[in-house]
Amino acid sequence: MSETILKATNILKIYGNYKALDKVSIEIKRGMIYGLIGENGAGKSTFMRAIMGLITTDEGDIELFGESGTKGLQRARRKMGQSIETPALYPELTARENLRVQAANGGVSEREIDDLLRLMSLGDTGKKKAKNFSLGMRQRLAIASTLITNPEFLILDEPTNGLDPSGIVEMREMIQRLVTERGMTVLLSSHLLDELSQIATHYGILHDGKLIRELSKEKLARETRQYIELETSEVQKAVVVLDELGIRDYEVINGTEINIYEHLDDVSTINRSLVLSNVNVSRIGTTRQKLEDYFLQLIGGNRHA
Amino acid sequence: MLNLLTAERIKLFRSKKLWIVLGILSLLPIIQVMNSNMTVHYGTELVQAIDTVVNGATGILMMEKNGLAILLVMSTFINFFIGEEFQNGTIRNALSLGRSRTHYYLSKLLIAALLTLVGVFILTALGMISFSVVFGFGEVAEISHYFTFAIKTFSTLYLLILANISIYVMISFLTKNIGISLIWSFLYTIGTGFGAGIFQQTQHFKQVTFWFTESFLFYSDFAKPADIARFPEMVLVSLITIVLSSTLGILLFKRTDIK
């Protein structure tokens, strides 16, 4: 069983009467890329700040690398890197100087600075100050800054925020490279499920400070995969026909709906067989639930609950 | 703590604000000696009780002569020096690495104290040199052991200023915003500096006057034996101010949420 990197239990953070985090519990194991999804104000950044010790929590326990308590967490946080919300840089310093400051903060050598600048495609920035960098360059420098201390666990809050499409792809590839080449564990957030789905291995959906759903990449794929939606008033008869056609992967949703997950290209054949067997077909067609729709359905469901 | 101080050194040496502060504190004595020289040239005699610094020997009182200017320059520097960390979000970089908030606070206080020491040393040294060149080294009336007097006076004046520096550091950490800390620091400096006159008018608050280091700084003549005799009191008030403000600042900063 892989090592637990983060174990947050019942984290509660209250601002006045507003519960920014309402008993949130998350467990992240080594090697995971855990995507935290939620609308703006859902509590993603607050949760990350609580983990990094930037804010106090009203209730709950945090365990990092198996350590807890003030001193234990301080020790554990030395193995972590973060970039929460806007890239935190010294605008008057160059990329190299920003990294030197962070190396000093972490008490590590400056040996890796050149490699990191190259890794982040910032090797040729020279004397250019960080305030004159593009947003993409600032994001990359912020991540380089988190990497200077060789963290085992990386926390990135909306790392693709404000980036253009090529910047988003570049950032995604970079995070994947860090996980495969350096064996890091990553907690990253976004308000776009579609974007996270291309990189995360596990997901946590936050809504109004509550963790409303946790699921793995496989489970998400299953829940959002393409299928044939069949609507009929004679579900039992339809099931017999499907069995005769050799279709096994289907799900009876209710008294009028069946979702079929295989033979997706054979809609007309299925339809013909059903009609020839005197099954009344009200509607049949291929459908795919978009990730964003899935997300909206989840938080909508929660909203109406 | 040493790691934090190393990081501060890198930031500080690349900071224009550091050089502006040192530039102002270096220029002040030069401008003042030229001004005093012109005053004398037009027939007015310099009087120590009024002009504070009248020759090289009294140059040790440059901090007294420029008390308000030093406080305003240093408060502005400190408000930017600390406030920018909050506004750029860079404070997160150090704290999220598990650095203790107490160490972070103390490293900022230590840097501010060291910069103030360097600044007032340059100010005093240049004041003594320039006034010596123009008016001669001379002496301080009624002082027989000049060296001891100079060391005691410099240390006491520095401590009085340091007490205010410690207040500015506390204000910056509590407000977390450059603009707001500038306003509060300015109000504190003006309020406690010039509030003494108001306190003196009232029976009940008369004693409050000398709970503030600025009252000593602005209303004492550090070359007068009666005021020199109050040096221990000044040192005590300064130390109490530094300890209280730093303790309060650290306690509140530890409970502060970092955005």
HADDOCK unambig.tbl for C-alpha pairs under 7 A between the chains (distance, minus, plus):
assign (segid A and resid 52 and name CA) (segid B and resid 96 and name CA) 5.18 0.50 0.50
assign (segid A and resid 53 and name CA) (segid B and resid 96 and name CA) 6.48 0.50 0.50
assign (segid A and resid 54 and name CA) (segid B and resid 96 and name CA) 6.78 0.50 0.50
assign (segid A and resid 54 and name CA) (segid B and resid 257 and name CA) 5.99 0.50 0.50
assign (segid A and resid 54 and name CA) (segid B and resid 258 and name CA) 5.20 0.50 0.50
assign (segid A and resid 55 and name CA) (segid B and resid 257 and name CA) 4.37 0.50 0.50
assign (segid A and resid 55 and name CA) (segid B and resid 258 and name CA) 6.00 0.50 0.50
assign (segid A and resid 56 and name CA) (segid B and resid 257 and name CA) 6.62 0.50 0.50
assign (segid A and resid 74 and name CA) (segid B and resid 98 and name CA) 4.06 0.50 0.50
assign (segid A and resid 74 and name CA) (segid B and resid 99 and name CA) 6.79 0.50 0.50
assign (segid A and resid 75 and name CA) (segid B and resid 98 and name CA) 6.28 0.50 0.50
assign (segid A and resid 77 and name CA) (segid B and resid 96 and name CA) 6.49 0.50 0.50
assign (segid A and resid 77 and name CA) (segid B and resid 97 and name CA) 5.21 0.50 0.50
assign (segid A and resid 77 and name CA) (segid B and resid 98 and name CA) 4.97 0.50 0.50
assign (segid A and resid 78 and name CA) (segid B and resid 97 and name CA) 4.74 0.50 0.50
assign (segid A and resid 78 and name CA) (segid B and resid 98 and name CA) 5.62 0.50 0.50
assign (segid A and resid 80 and name CA) (segid B and resid 97 and name CA) 6.73 0.50 0.50
assign (segid A and resid 88 and name CA) (segid B and resid 88 and name CA) 5.73 0.50 0.50
assign (segid A and resid 88 and name CA) (segid B and resid 89 and name CA) 4.84 0.50 0.50
assign (segid A and resid 88 and name CA) (segid B and resid 90 and name CA) 4.82 0.50 0.50
assign (segid A and resid 89 and name CA) (segid B and resid 88 and name CA) 6.47 0.50 0.50
assign (segid A and resid 89 and name CA) (segid B and resid 90 and name CA) 5.89 0.50 0.50
assign (segid A and resid 90 and name CA) (segid B and resid 88 and name CA) 6.93 0.50 0.50
assign (segid A and resid 101 and name CA) (segid B and resid 7 and name CA) 4.81 0.50 0.50
assign (segid A and resid 101 and name CA) (segid B and resid 10 and name CA) 6.45 0.50 0.50
assign (segid A and resid 104 and name CA) (segid B and resid 3 and name CA) 5.31 0.50 0.50
assign (segid A and resid 104 and name CA) (segid B and resid 4 and name CA) 6.72 0.50 0.50
assign (segid A and resid 104 and name CA) (segid B and resid 6 and name CA) 5.95 0.50 0.50
assign (segid A and resid 104 and name CA) (segid B and resid 7 and name CA) 5.04 0.50 0.50
assign (segid A and resid 105 and name CA) (segid B and resid 3 and name CA) 5.39 0.50 0.50
assign (segid A and resid 105 and name CA) (segid B and resid 4 and name CA) 5.31 0.50 0.50
assign (segid A and resid 105 and name CA) (segid B and resid 7 and name CA) 5.81 0.50 0.50
assign (segid A and resid 105 and name CA) (segid B and resid 94 and name CA) 5.68 0.50 0.50
assign (segid A and resid 106 and name CA) (segid B and resid 3 and name CA) 7.00 0.50 0.50
assign (segid A and resid 106 and name CA) (segid B and resid 97 and name CA) 6.54 0.50 0.50
assign (segid A and resid 107 and name CA) (segid B and resid 3 and name CA) 5.44 0.50 0.50
